[in-house]
Amino acid sequence: FQLAKNTFDLRLYELPLLGGKTQLALDYGAFAGDTLSFPQGPLLVESNSGWAGAVTHERPFAAGGRNKLTLQYGTGIAYDFRAVVTVIPGRTFSPGESVDFDDVWQWRVVEDLMLDKAGPVTLQLGAVWQELENGAAVGNRLSWYSLGLRPAYHFNRHFSIELEAGLDHSKVSDGGLSGSLYKVTLAPQITPKVAALSRPS
C-alpha cells in the first residue's frame, strides 16, 4: 500500500561550516489512520506522528570535485524520509491485523564524492550505512551497507570508458536472513562533454 500523509518540512540552506556549506532539514509527519479493504478482510493502519532530521555538509574537493556527507534520522510515521506511508520493511501484515509505526525508526549515513574536471579522469563514489528498527518481535533490526565506485577515462570530449562496481550487504538481527550483492560493469560510452554526470550517455 501507499497512503498520503501530511508533512511539515523546514529547511535551511547555504550555512557556512568547515570550509563548505551545510543544509539542515527538520520534518514533522502526521497520519490520521486508514483502513484498507481486501477480499480476506480489512487491514487497519493506525494513526501516528513522527519527526525526521537531516544534516548535509558539502565542500569542494580537488579540481572541480565535491564531497557531500548526509546524516538522517527519522521516527514514527516520518522514519523513511518520504512524503507517503508505505509498508514497513521486513514486516508482513494480514487482514485483521493493525499496522503500528510507534516503535519504528531509521538511521542513515550517506557519503557522496565526485571528482570532476581532473584531466581525462572523472570519479563518483557513494557509500551508505543504514540501520532500521521495524518494531517486530523477532528480526526487528535491518542493517544495510552499500559501496559504489564509478571511475571513467575520457579519450576526448565525446568518448570514454567507464567502470562501475558496487557491493551491497544486508542482514536481519536474531539470526535472520543476510546476503550480499556484487556488481561490475565496464562499458564504452558517448557523452556530450567531459563530466562525471554528463547526460545523455
N, C-alpha and C positions, 0 to 999 in steps of 0.2 A: 504494500500500500504506500501511497504518498499523499500526505494531507497538508493543508496550508496551516501556517501558524503566524502569529504576529511577532515582529521583531523590531526592537528599538536599537538602532545602530549609531554609535557615536565614534567618530574618528578624528584624530589629529595627525596632520601630515607635516613633512619637511621640518622636523625638530632637529636642530644641530646637536650631534653627540659623537664623540670619539672619532673625529675626522670624517664623519659621514652624516647621513640623515636617518631619522627614526620616525616610524609611524606607530601610533598607539590606537588600538581598537577595543571598544567595550560594547558588548551586546547583551540585551535582556530579551529573552524569548518567553512568550506565553501561549499556551494552547488550552482551549476551552473544553477539550474532550470530544469524542465522537464514537459512534457505534457503526461498525462495518458489517454489512449483511452478506452472508454466504449461504449456499444451499444447506450446509450442515448446521447452521446456526449463526448467531451474532458474535462478533469479537469487539469487546469494549476497549477503547484506547482512552485511558484516564487523563483528566486534565492535569497540567503540570506547568511549572515555570522554571526557568534556569538562566544562567548567565555564562558568557564566554568572554575571554580576554585574549588579546594578541599583541605582541611586540615584534616589529620588524625593523632591523637595522641594515642599511645598505651603505657601502662605501666603495670608492674607486679601488680598482685592483689592477696593477701593471698597466700596460698600454691599452687603453680603450676598454678595459675589462671592469667588472664589478663583482663584489661579494655581497650576498644577501642572506641574512640569518633571521629565521622567524621562530618564535616560541608561541604556542597556542595552548589554552586550557579551557575546557568547557564542561558544564554540569547540567543535569536535568535535561529538559527539552532542547537546550542550546548546546548539548555536548558535541555535536558533529559540525558546528560552524556553518550550517546550511539554513536556507530560508524555508525549508519544508520539513515535515515529520516523516521519517522512514522507519523501516523495521530495524530493530536493534541488532547489530552484528552478533552472530554466534547464538542467537536465540530463535526458538521456534514456538509459535503460539497456535493453539487450536481453538475453534469456535467454542464459546462458553467461558473462555479464559479472559483475563484482562491484561493489557499491556501497561506497565508502570515504569516511568522514567526516573523515579525518585533516587535510585542508587546508581545511576549511570553517570560516568564521567570519562573524559578523554584528555590525554596529554600528547602533544606532538611537537617535534623539533624538525625544522626543515632547513637544510643548508643548500644554497644555490650559488654556484660560482661560474662566472663566464669570463673567458679570455678572448678578446676580440681585437682585430687590427694589430696583431703581433706578427707582422710579416705575413708569410703564407699560411700560418697555423692559426686555427681557432679551436676553442675548447669550451665544452659545457660539462659541468659536474653537478650532480644532485644527490643528496642523501636525506633519508627520512628515518626518524625513530618515533614510533607511536605506541602508546600504552592505552588500552581501553578496558574499562570496567563495565561489564554489561548487566550486572545485577543478578546473574543466575546463581543458583545454589552451588553448582559444581561447574568447573570450566569457565569461571567468571572473568578471568583476565586474558585478554588477547594482546599479544605483542607483535609488532611488525617492524622489520628493518629493511631498508632499501638503499641501494647504491647504484648509481648510473653514471657512465662516462661516455662522452661523445667528442673525440678529437677529429679534426678534419685538416687535410692538407690541400691547399688551393694551388693548382698549377697555373691558373690565370684567373681573370675576372669571372669567367662563367663555369669553369670545370674544376671539380675537386673530387677527392676520395675521402670517404668518412667511415669511421669505425664507431659502432655503438655497442657498448657492453653493459650488462646490468645483472644485478643479483638482488633477489627478494627472499626474505625468510620470515615466516610467521609461525607462531606457536601459541597453544592454548594451555592455561595453567591446569594443575591437578592431573597431569598425565594425559592431557587431551592431544589432539592431532597437532602435528607440526610438519613443516615441509619447506622446501626451497625451490625457487625458480631461477634458472640462469638463461641469459640471452646474449648472443653475439651476432652482429650483422656488420658486414663490410661491403660497401657499395660505392660505385661512382655516382656523382650527382651533377646536375646542371642547375645553377642558381643565377639570379640577376646580378649579384655583386659578391665581393669577398666579405662575408659576415657570418657569424655563428647562427643567427636567426633569419638569414636571407630566405624569403619566400616569394613565389612558389619554388620548391626544389624538387 
